[in-house]
Amino acid sequence: MYGLMRLCYFVYGDCHTDFTADQDIYTLRQAIEDHSYDNVCSKKLLAMLSAREIIPNWRKDARKDKASGASYIPRDSNGLPAFEVIDENKTAIIRFDSFVVDLDGWTAYYGTNPTTSPDPASVSLPDDSIGTFYKSFYAIEHEPDYAENVKNVVIDITNNDGGESDVLQFLLNYMIADPQDSSLLSLDVLSGCKKNTTARSDLNLDGKIDSYDKKKNYNFLIFTSLMSFSCGNAMPAICADNGIKIIDQKSGGGSGVVRFACTADGFPYQYSGLERLSHKDWSNVEGGIPVSEGGEIPYGEHMFDDDVLAGVVNALFP
């Protein structure tokens, strides 16, 4: 077990390579410190473990008394609404801590002869990432306090550790008009083979993919931190390539496509494969995505303060 731990965290140390999903972060952090592993991988892992302890609490303390303004908006495990509006209803925030999909829920929905742009207050839609994005934009466009006021949409992935790439592409299609521009690009580091994965999405949930599935016309901003990892790093990478603003702090990186294996005695673990996600010019995104000029917020609990966030948004989109 200790040998596998050394391999995953001190040799590879890319934060994708892992041998258990429920590793106690305090034990792991202590092990790194006790054995004085002084290399780039261990230092990055220690930084991410520290952020994992701090950032969710900062955000929870700042947002715990907030309301979504719409009954159909889901809440996370801390009771925080996935959608809210600040700055006199000019700026909406949509929050994702991972990109997940409820396949059974969508199978049930599409088995009901769906209508165009269904009202989530009267139609049962999953509370996964896709459902949350749809419900949030429905609130922006139909709730009286928001419909005439919201101009900016902040996607908060400050505590997002990744998830399903197919879900990520659905969300990107809301923000980027051409599906080719929202493609996931991956490069095989040994063979040099380049792969372009493009997806179109049923954005209005009517059961058809057609010209009525259009991007939303708002000022989009991606709110990132050191905890924005894997697909949480791919989102700002693709958005930055398409001119969408990145704010707060540089994302945490993570470009490897995850593969799964097991030891000779059957103990499972995961690791980064030979494919790495890339920018449009095929450069690596492993090191994280820097914020846009004028978009940085100094690290600290004030990152989640309404006035601080609104000030950055209004400076970028006066």
N, C-alpha and C positions, 0 to 999 in steps of 0.2 A: 504493500500500500504506500509506504513512504517513497519507494522508488518511483511509483507512478505519479505521486504528488510532485516529486522533483522534476520529472520529465515534463509534466503539464505546466507547472507554474514557474520553474526556475530555468528550464532549458528552452522550451518554446515560449512561454510567458506572453502569448499574444492575446490573452483574455478570451479567445475562442476555444482554445484547447482546455478541456475540463473533464474530470472523471466523475463528477457527481453534481447534479443540479442544485442540491441543497447543502452544499459545503458551508459550514459555519464561517462567516467572514472574519469573525474575531479570532478564531483558532488559526485560520490561514494567515492572517496578518501577523499574528504573534510568531508563527513558524518562520515567516520570512525574516522578521526582525531578529529572532533568536539565532538564526543561522547566518546572519550578516551577509546575505546575498546582495552583492553590490554590482548589479549590472542594469542595463537599460530596461530589460524586460521586467525585472523585479521592482524597479523604481516606478515604472508605469503602473504595474499592478497595484502597488501600495497606494499610489495616488487615487486610482479608481476605487479601491476599497474604502479609502477615507471619504471620498465623495459620496459613495453609496450610503454611508452612515449619516452624512450631513445634509446633502441637497434635498432629499425627500422631506426631512423635518423642517427645513427652511420654507419650502413651498407650502407644506401643510399649515404651518403657523401663519403664513401670510394669507392663505386662501380659505381657512377653515370656516369663516363666517360668510362666505360668498354664496350667492344663489344663481341658478342658471337662467331663471326667468321663463322656463318652459318645463312643464311637468314630464314630458317624454324624454328629457335629457338624462342619460345614465350618470351614476356616480361611481367613483373608484372605491377601493377597499378602505381608504381613509375618509370616505364620505365627501370627497371633493367633486364638484360637478365637472364633467368633461368639457363643458362649454360655459363661458360667461362673457360679459361685455363690460368694458371699462371706459374711462375717459369720456363721460357724457354720451355713452353708447356709440362712440365713433370707432372703437377698436374691439373686435371679438377675439377671444382666445379659445382655441380648441386643443385639448390636451390628450396626448397618447404616451403611455409608459411602455407600450410594446405594440407591435402590429399583429393583430390576431383576427381570425375569421371563425365564425360559427357556421360550419358547413351544413349541419342539420337544420339550423334555423333558416338559412337561405333556401335550402331545398324545400322546406315547408312553405316559405313565402312564395317562391316561384311556382309552386303547385296550386296556387289560388287564383290563376288568371290575373296577374297584377295590372294595375292601371298606371297611367303616367303620373309621376310625382305624387305618390300617395302621402296622405296626411298621417304622420307618425302618432298622432293622438288617437286615431281611429283604426289604424292598421298595425298589426303586430310585426315589428321589425327587430332583428337581432340587435343586441347591445355590444356587438363587437366593433372593431375599428371602422369597418365600412359603414355599419349602421350609425355609429356615432358621428361620422363625417356628414352623412346624409342628413341626419336629424339636426345637426348644428347649422347647416346651410338652410334647412327648411325654417329653422327659427329665425335666422338672419333675414330671410326673405319674406316671412309671413307674420312674425310677431310684431304687433303695432309699434312697440318702442324701438325696434331695431330696423325695420324695413327701409325707413327713409334716412337712417343715420349711419349705419355701419359702412365704413369705407376701407378699413384695414382688417386683415385677418392674420393673427399670429398663431402659428402651429407650435405648441409647446412640447418639445421632445427632450427637455432638459434631464429627464430621468428615464429615457427610452433606451433599453438594452437590445433592441432589434426585434426580430420576429419574422413574419412571412413576407417574402419579397413580392409575391403576387398581390398581397394587400397593399404594400407600398406603392406598386404601380397603379392600383386603382385610385389611391389618394393623389398621386402625382397627376393623373389625368384631369383632376379637378382644377389643377393650377397651371398646367402646361398644355397649350392647344394641340400641338402636333405630337401624336404618340411616338413618333420617331425620336423626338427630343427628350421624351421621358423614358427612353429605353434603359434597361440595365445592361451595362457593358462589362464583360469580364475577359480577362487575359490569362491564358495558361502560361505560367512563368517558365516552364520547361520547353514546350513545343512552340510557343509564340502564337498559338491559335487564338483568334479573337472571336468572341461570341456576342451577338447583339440580340437581346430578348425584348421584344416590343409587344405591348398589350393595349387593346382598346377595351373600354369599360361601359357597362350599362349605368351611366351616371344618374339617369332619371328613374331607374328601377321599373321600367315598363316591360321588361323581358326581351327587349330588342337592343342591339347595338347599331345605331344609325346616326344621322346628322343632327338629331335632336339631343344627343349626348354631348353637351358643350361645356367647356371650362367655365369657371366662375370669374367674373371680372372685378376683382378686388386687389388691393395692394397686399400681396402676401409677404410674410416674414417668417423665417424659421428660427425658433428660439432654442439654442443649443447650449450644451455644457460638456464637461469632461465625461459625463455619463451617457452622452449620445453616441451609442456604439453599434457597430454592425449595420443593420438596416437603418438604425438611428443615425448613422454616419453617412449612409448612402443617400438618404433623403436630402441633407444639405449639399452633398456633392453634386447631385443632379440638379438641384434647384440653383445652386451657384453657377453652374454651367449655363443656365437659362436666364440669368440676370435677376433671380429672386434674391432678396436681401437675407443675409444671415446675421443674427444679432445675439448678444450676450457674451458667450465664451466659445473659444475654439472647441469643436466636437472631439470626441474621444478616439476616433479612428476605428479600425477594424475593417479590413477589406477582404479577408479570406472567406471563401465559400465553404461552409461547414460540412465535414464528412464524419461518418460514424464507424467505430471499430470496437473490438474487444480484445482483451489479453488472452493468452493461451489457456487460462483457467476460466475464461468466460466473463471477466469483469468488463463492463462496457465503459467506453469513454468517447469523447468527440475531439476533433482536431481540425485545423485549417487545411483545406485541400490545396491543390496546385493552382486553382483559379483564384484570381483576385479581382475585385470590382475596381473599375477605372473611370477616370474622367473622359470627356469626349476625345481628348488627345491621347488616350490610353495611358496616361500617367497614373501613378498609384495614389489611392486615397487613404492608405494605411495611417498616415500621420495626422489625420483629422483635417477638418475644413475650417479655415480661419473666418472670422466674422467680416462682414462688409465694412468698408470705411465709414466711420461714424456710428457703428452698431455695437461697439464693445461696452459692456457693463462690468465694472470691476467685481472680482469674485467676492461674494459675501451674501448675507441673508437679504440685503436690500435688492438683490437681483429680482425678487418677486414682488417688490413694492409697486403698487399701481402707478404712482406718480413717476417713479423712475422709468418704468416700462413705457408709459405713455409719452414721456419726454423723448426717449430714443425714437419711438415710432413717428412722432410728429416732426422730429428733426429730419428724418429720412423722407417723410412724405408730408411736407408742410401744406 
